Amino acid sequence: MISFENVKKTYGNFTMHCTMEVKPGRITGLIGPNGAGKTTAFKAVLNLISIDSGTLTVLGKPSGQLTARDMEKIGAVLSDSGFCGYLTVRDLVPVLKNFYEEFSVQDFQENCQKLSLPLDKKIKEFSSGMKAKLKVLAAISHNPQLLVLDEPTAGLDVLARDSLLQMLREYMEQEDRSILISSHISSDLEGLCDDVYLIDQGKILLHEETDVLLSDYAILKVTPEQYASLDQSHLLRRSREAYGFCLLTDQKQFYLKKYPSLVIERGGIDEVITMMIRGEKL
């Protein structure tokens, strides 16, 4: 669905230079701190910015060659975009229907009801969570083949996030659909994504299957004495702590079997991000 091959884009002192892929039938997460390059990557996919070098293909075509009909196959939510606040949701319906040939008025209105979005209230009077839900609904209601979602759950409470994530799972029930998504809420990505890419300062630091990340990655907390006698062949990052060292590994079972007395904690997405970016490379 999406392929970045040595794609480079420079803004002033910032350069994004990455290679990554979103395969058909997959939900891929792009994670990293603010300013890491996530939004730049999303905008490049949507042809909102041009790339300086490399090859970027979307739906099998170079991103710069996508036609208006091709763009109808993409649903997008950008963190810095939104609808005119003086419109109501009901006002949006004919606009979206004219934009997208396959826009479903019935599905859109039914989902508005499910997510408690009033049809006749001005959007400027919506809470930030309601605006977030509306953007996602608009993105999925024209039967797109690809979703590009930059922080779609920002501002949503737990119940609203759960409803929205369930909608995305239902969207993926049809074959040959894909999602590229970013979120600062790691639990959303852990329960939704097939694989994740970690980006920092414009470069991909890690690509891993989500199941592998959750099952095989771990945080080891060791004293200086334990660290000195530790087999370090499967350690990825190290940070110094008051008690000794915090270590990231992608071989949890190896250390559980060989060092059963060690303190070994789950390595979720948040822990991996922190250690990969702040930790010392071994």
N, C-alpha and C positions, 0 to 999 in steps of 0.2 A: 504493500500500500504506500509506504513512504521509505525512501532510501537516501540517506546522507552519505556521500563518499568524499571524504576530505573537504567538506564544505567549510569555507572561510568567509567571515564577515567581520569587518573592523569598524568600530565607532570610537574615534578618538584614541584613548589609551586602552580600550577594551577590544579584544579579539575573540570571536567564537571560531573554533577550529575543531570540527568533530565528524565522526563517522558513526552512524547508528541506523537501525532498521525497525520498522513496524510491519510485521508480517500479517497477511490476511487471516482473519479469524482470531486475532490476538488483541488483548488490551495491554498496552505498554505504558509504563509510568516513567516520567522524566522528573527526577528529584534533584534537589540541591538548594543551597541558600539563596536569598534574594540577591539579584545581580549576577547570578552564575551563568546566565545565557539561555534560560528556559524560554522566556518570552521572545527573544530573538529567534530561536529555533521555530517557535510556533508561527511567527510572522513570516518567516522564510517559506514555511510549508504553504501558507495561504497566499503567497506571492504578494504580500504587503510590503516587503522589502526585497531588494535584489541581493544576490550573493556575489562576493568578490571573486571566488574561484571554487573549484570542486564541482561535483555533480549532485544535484538534488532532483529526485524523481518522485512524483505524487500520482497515484492511480496509473502508474505505468508510463507517465509522460514527464518530460522536463517541466519543472514548476512554472517556468516562464511561458510555456506553450499551452497551459490549461485554458480551455474555452469557457464561455459562460455556462454552457451545458455541463461541462466537467465540474465547474464550481458548485453546481446544484447538487452534486453527489457528495459534497462536504458540508458537515454541520460544524460550526465553530462557536466557541465561547472564549473571549479574551478578557483578562482581568481588568483592563483599562477601557473596556467598551460597554455600551448600554444603549437603551432606547430613550427617545425624547420623553422627558418627564411630563410633558403636557398632554401626552396621549394616554388613552385608557387601553386595557388589554383588548377590549372589543374593537377599538380603532386599529389595532395592529393586525387583526385577522385579514382584512382585504389587502393590506400591504404585503403581508407574508404570502398570501395566496397568489398575488401578482408576481412576486419574486421567484417563487418555487412552483414548478408545474405539479409536483406530487405532494404539495402541502395538504395535510388532512385537517380540515376545520374541526371535524368531529373529535378526532384524537386530541387535538390541541385543547379544545374546550373541556373535554372529559378530564384531561390531566390537570388543567387549571382548577377544576373542582376538587380533584384528589389532593392537590397541594394547597388548597384554600387560597387561591389567587382570585380576587374579585374582578369581574369583567368590566365594571363601570367605574372603578376608582382610578384616579390619575396616577401614573407610575411614579411621579415625584413624591407621592404620599406613601409609597411602599417602603417597608423596612429594607435594610440591606439584604437580609435573607430572602425576602420576597422577590427582590430584583434578581438575585442569583438564580432562584428557581425559574423565573420567567425566561432568563437567557438560555438555560439548558432546555426548557420546553421548546423554545423557538428553534433551537439547534437540531432537535431530534424529530420534529413533527413534519418534515418533508421527505422522510425516508432516505436519509443520506447513507452512503456506503462507508464513509469515513467520518469519525468525530475527532475534532481537535479541541481539547478542553483545558484551558489554562485556569487553574484554581476555581473549578466550578462549584465547589462546596463551601467556599469562603462565606462566612457570615451566617451559616445555617446551624440551627440547633440539632441535637442528636436525632430526633424523630424525623425532621425534615431531610437531614442528610441520608438517613436510612431509606426514606421513600425515593429520594433522587437516585441513590445508588442502585436500588432495585429496578428503577426504570432503565438504567444503563445495562443492567444484566439482562433484562427483557429485550432490550434493543439488540444485544449480541446473540440472541437465540436464533436469528436468521444467519445463514451461512454467508461467508465472504464479506463480513463487516469487520471493521477494526476501530480501535480508539487509541489515541495518544493523549495522555492526561497528566497534569501536574497537580500536586496538592501538598500543603504543609501538614495535613492531617494524615499521619502515617498509617493509622488503622484503616482508613478508607482505601489506601493503595494496597495494603497487605491483604485485604479481603476481596479486592477487585482485580488486580493486575496479574497477568501471566508472567511478565518480566519487567525489570526496572533498569534504567540507566541513571547513573549518578554523574552530574555535571557540576564543575566548579571552575570559575575563572575561564569559562568558555571551552573547557576540555572535558572529555568523558574520562572519569576516573575508574568507573566500574560498570559492568553489565552483567546481570545475573538473573536467572529464573527466580521468581518470588518464592516458590516452594523450597528451592535450594537455599536461598538466603535465610529463610526462617528456620530451616532444619539443620543446616550445616555451619552457619556463622554463629560465633559466640564471643563473649567478653570474658577474658581471664583476668582475675585480680590477684596479684601475687606480691609477695614481699621481695626485697632485694636478694635474699638467700634463695628463695624458690626460683626467681628469674635466672640466677646464675647457673642453676642445675637443670634448667628447662631446655628441652629440644625446641629450637627456634625455627625449624625448617618450614613450619606451617603458619607462621605469624605474618600478618599483613601490616599492622601498624602498632605503635607503642606510644603511650603517653605517661609521663611521670606524675605520680600522685603522692600524697602525704604518707601513705602506707607502703609505697613501693612503685608498682607499675600496673597500668591498665593496658591490656593487650587484645588486639582483634585477630581472630583466626577464622578461616573458612573450613576448618577440619575439627569441628567440635567433638566428634566421636573419638578421634585420635587422642585428644587430651583427656577426655572422660575415662578412657580405658587405661591410659598410661599413667595418669596422675589423678587418681580418684579423690585425693584429699584437697585438690585445688578448688577455689571458689570460681565456678564457671556459670555465667549468666547468659540468658537468651540474647541473641544478637538480632534485634529487630531493625527496621529501616532507620529509625532515629539514631540508634546506637552506631549503625554502620556509617551514616552520614557524618556524625560527629567524629568518629575515629578516622575515617578516610580523609577528612579535610583537616582536622586539627592534630591528628596523630603524626608521629615521626615514622617515616618509611623505613622499613628494615631491609 
